[in-house]
Amino acid sequence: MLTGLALVSIACIGMIYGNSFLTSKLLFATVGVSFALIKVSVYSIIGLVTHSQSEHNSLMSSIEGVFMFGIALAYFLFPAFNNINDPNSWLNVYWLLAILSALSFLFLYFSEFNEGDEIPGANLKDDAYQMFLLITKLMVIVFLISAFLFVMMEQGIMTWLPTFNEKVLNLPENIGIMMASIFAISLGIGRILAGKLAESFTWLWILSICILIAMAMVIFLLPLAISSDVIEIQKFSDIPLIGFTFPLIGLFIAPIYPMINSVILSSLPKKLHSPMTGLIVVFSALGGTLGSRFIGWLFKNVGGDSAFFYTLIPMSLLLISLFILNKLSSKTQ
């Protein structure tokens, strides 16, 4: 985790002074590597400090919820630093991000943590070997398909929602970006609420109901948002109420990712949490990349007003895979 935070601080400062497409690519690559390092570490630690599936579900959902609030903040941070009179003004946001990463590094460095008897991820060679063994298990395969489908849907919406707001709902660019924050905020709220619900209800019923509501929102609310009468919009108060509804789908798809991650991790011995998280990161990255590209292709070829309707396909497949995953994980436990 310290390595990841240090790399992010360096990459942010490099972006300020580099200010080129090459340094942008280096920044994205560095953040991606750092994200993977930190995610594997955090997921492994969750397994060490929880003692039941409901505890694991609750803590996982809460952590993922806080993570989404961090993403939501970015939708306001970058426009706040953007000045139309200075094309390089937005680069100043990287000073703030570099300082925050450095402070996190110091906080973590001076924090005490007793790992316990089982330390996941202590041997990288063994982790890699265990990843290959895990991918041969049917339960793990079904989980990876579920995670892939969810991230494909989530990242497809998250990446293209600002474009949808600008091109389809005709919102100004900065307002369109900030409007997309509603989706990220609703993901954060949904995950924290799901963490509380997980203490009282089984994960399968929570997720099944959430997916069905999300599908209903795509079928019934999205067409209303697209067909709403557009007036000249200059500020948030000018946006029709229906324009705020589709991003709220995040409330209902939010619990899916942390809960299915918790299900698979709490079904495995703690020493396998690190290699399993490695698989989660790999397949989540693949799903996110393909989801963004797929929705982008749809925006170009079928139009922005129809692209998001295709999210019903991964939602339907995900609903089926959850029931299969529940059956397999129940047998394992």
Sequence and secondary structure as in RCSB ss.txt:
>XXXX:A:sequence
MLTGLALVSIACIGMIYGNSFLTSKLLFATVGVSFALIKVSVYSIIGLVTHSQSEHNSLMSSIEGVFMFGIALAY
FLFPAFNNINDPNSWLNVYWLLAILSALSFLFLYFSEFNEGDEIPGANLKDDAYQMFLLITKLMVIVFLISAFLF
VMMEQGIMTWLPTFNEKVLNLPENIGIMMASIFAISLGIGRILAGKLAESFTWLWILSICILIAMAMVIFLLPLA
ISSDVIEIQKFSDIPLIGFTFPLIGLFIAPIYPMINSVILSSLPKKLHSPMTGLIVVFSALGGTLGSRFIGWLFK
NVGGDSAFFYTLIPMSLLLISLFILNKLSSKTQ
>XXXX:A:secstr
 HHHHHHHHHHHHHHHHH SHHHHHHHHHHHHHHHHHHHHHHHHHHHHH  SHHHHHHHHHHHHHHHHHHHHHHH
HHHHHH BTTBTTGGGGHHHHHHHHHHHHHHHHHT      S  TTS HHHHHHHHHHHTTSHHHHHHHHHHHHH
HHHHHHHHHHHHHHHHHTS   HHHHHHHTHHHHHHHHHHHHHHHHHTTTS HHHHHHHHHHHHHHIIIIIHHHH
HHS      SGGGS GGGGTGGGGHHHHTTHHHHHHHHHHHTS GGGHHHHHHHHHHHHHHHHHHHHHHHHHHHH
HT HHHHGGGGHHHHHHHHHHHHHHHHHHHHH 
